[in-house]
Amino acid sequence: MAKDKGWKARKKDGGITNQERADRVEELLEVYMRGVDGDVTPVEGEERGYCCDLVADLLHLAASKGWGAESVLDMANEHFQRER
Protein backbone atom coordinates (compact mmCIF):
# COMPACT_ATOMS: atom_id res chain seq x y z
CA MET A 1 0.00 0.00 0.00
CA ALA A 2 1.43 3.41 -0.93
CA LYS A 3 2.18 5.74 1.95
CA ASP A 4 0.97 9.32 2.24
CA LYS A 5 3.94 11.70 1.79
CA GLY A 6 3.47 13.17 5.28
CA TRP A 7 3.00 9.79 6.97
CA LYS A 8 5.67 8.45 9.28
CA ALA A 9 5.88 5.20 11.21
CA ARG A 10 7.23 6.93 14.32
CA LYS A 11 5.99 6.51 17.88
CA LYS A 12 3.38 8.99 18.99
CA ASP A 13 0.88 9.32 21.85
CA GLY A 14 0.63 6.26 24.05
CA GLY A 15 3.76 4.63 22.65
CA ILE A 16 2.05 3.25 19.53
CA THR A 17 3.56 3.89 16.11
CA ASN A 18 1.59 4.99 13.08
CA GLN A 19 2.61 1.68 11.47
CA GLU A 20 1.01 -0.15 14.41
CA ARG A 21 -2.13 1.97 13.94
CA ALA A 22 -2.19 1.03 10.25
CA ASP A 23 -1.55 -2.65 11.00
CA ARG A 24 -4.41 -2.92 13.50
CA VAL A 25 -6.95 -1.69 10.95
CA GLU A 26 -5.51 -3.70 8.04
CA GLU A 27 -7.43 -6.67 9.45
CA LEU A 28 -10.58 -4.55 9.69
CA LEU A 29 -10.24 -3.67 6.01
CA GLU A 30 -9.89 -7.37 5.14
CA VAL A 31 -13.05 -8.18 7.14
CA TYR A 32 -14.86 -5.33 5.39
CA MET A 33 -13.77 -6.59 1.96
CA ARG A 34 -15.03 -10.09 2.83
CA GLY A 35 -18.35 -8.59 3.95
CA VAL A 36 -18.71 -6.75 0.65
CA ASP A 37 -17.45 -9.40 -1.78
CA GLY A 38 -17.11 -12.58 0.27
CA ASP A 39 -13.40 -12.76 -0.55
CA VAL A 40 -10.14 -11.07 0.43
CA THR A 41 -8.32 -11.29 -2.87
CA PRO A 42 -8.70 -7.78 -4.29
CA VAL A 43 -7.14 -6.95 -7.62
CA GLU A 44 -4.05 -4.74 -7.33
CA GLY A 45 -5.17 -1.22 -6.48
CA GLU A 46 -8.68 -2.14 -5.28
CA GLU A 47 -7.82 -1.82 -1.58
CA ARG A 48 -7.87 1.96 -1.87
CA GLY A 49 -11.46 1.90 -3.12
CA TYR A 50 -12.50 -0.44 -0.31
CA CYS A 51 -10.76 1.84 2.19
CA CYS A 52 -12.75 4.84 0.87
CA ASP A 53 -15.98 2.83 1.04
CA LEU A 54 -15.19 1.79 4.62
CA VAL A 55 -14.64 5.42 5.66
CA ALA A 56 -17.89 6.44 3.92
CA ASP A 57 -19.80 3.63 5.66
CA LEU A 58 -18.34 4.72 9.02
CA LEU A 59 -19.68 8.21 8.30
CA HIS A 60 -23.11 6.72 7.55
CA LEU A 61 -22.92 4.95 10.91
CA ALA A 62 -21.99 8.21 12.64
CA ALA A 63 -24.90 10.03 10.99
CA SER A 64 -27.33 7.25 11.94
CA LYS A 65 -26.26 7.62 15.58
CA GLY A 66 -26.72 11.39 15.44
CA TRP A 67 -23.02 12.12 15.87
CA GLY A 68 -22.75 14.39 12.84
CA ALA A 69 -20.69 12.75 10.11
CA GLU A 70 -18.83 15.95 9.28
CA SER A 71 -17.79 16.55 12.89
CA VAL A 72 -16.61 12.94 13.21
CA LEU A 73 -14.58 13.30 10.02
CA ASP A 74 -13.15 16.63 11.18
CA MET A 75 -12.15 15.16 14.54
CA ALA A 76 -10.64 12.08 12.88
CA ASN A 77 -8.61 14.33 10.59
CA GLU A 78 -7.40 16.36 13.58
CA HIS A 79 -6.25 13.13 15.26
CA PHE A 80 -4.54 11.97 12.06
CA GLN A 81 -2.74 15.28 11.56
CA ARG A 82 -1.57 15.36 15.19
CA GLU A 83 -0.29 11.76 14.94
CA ARG A 84 1.66 12.36 11.75
C-alpha positions, 0 to 999 in steps of 0.5 A: 500500500502506498504511503501518504507523503506526510505519513511516518511510522514513528511513535506517537501518543501512548507509545504506539507507532503509526505503522502499528495503527495502520496494522491494526486496521488492516485486518478490519479492512480485510473483514470489510472486503469479505463482507462486501465481496465474500473474498479477500483477494482484491485486484491490485489497487482495489484496496484503496477503493475499499478503504474509501468505502469503509470510511464512507460507511463509518460516516453513515454509521456516525450520521445514523447515531446522530453524531454528525458525520462531518464533525466525526470526520473533522475530529478524525482528521485532527487526530490523524494530523496530530499523529503524523 
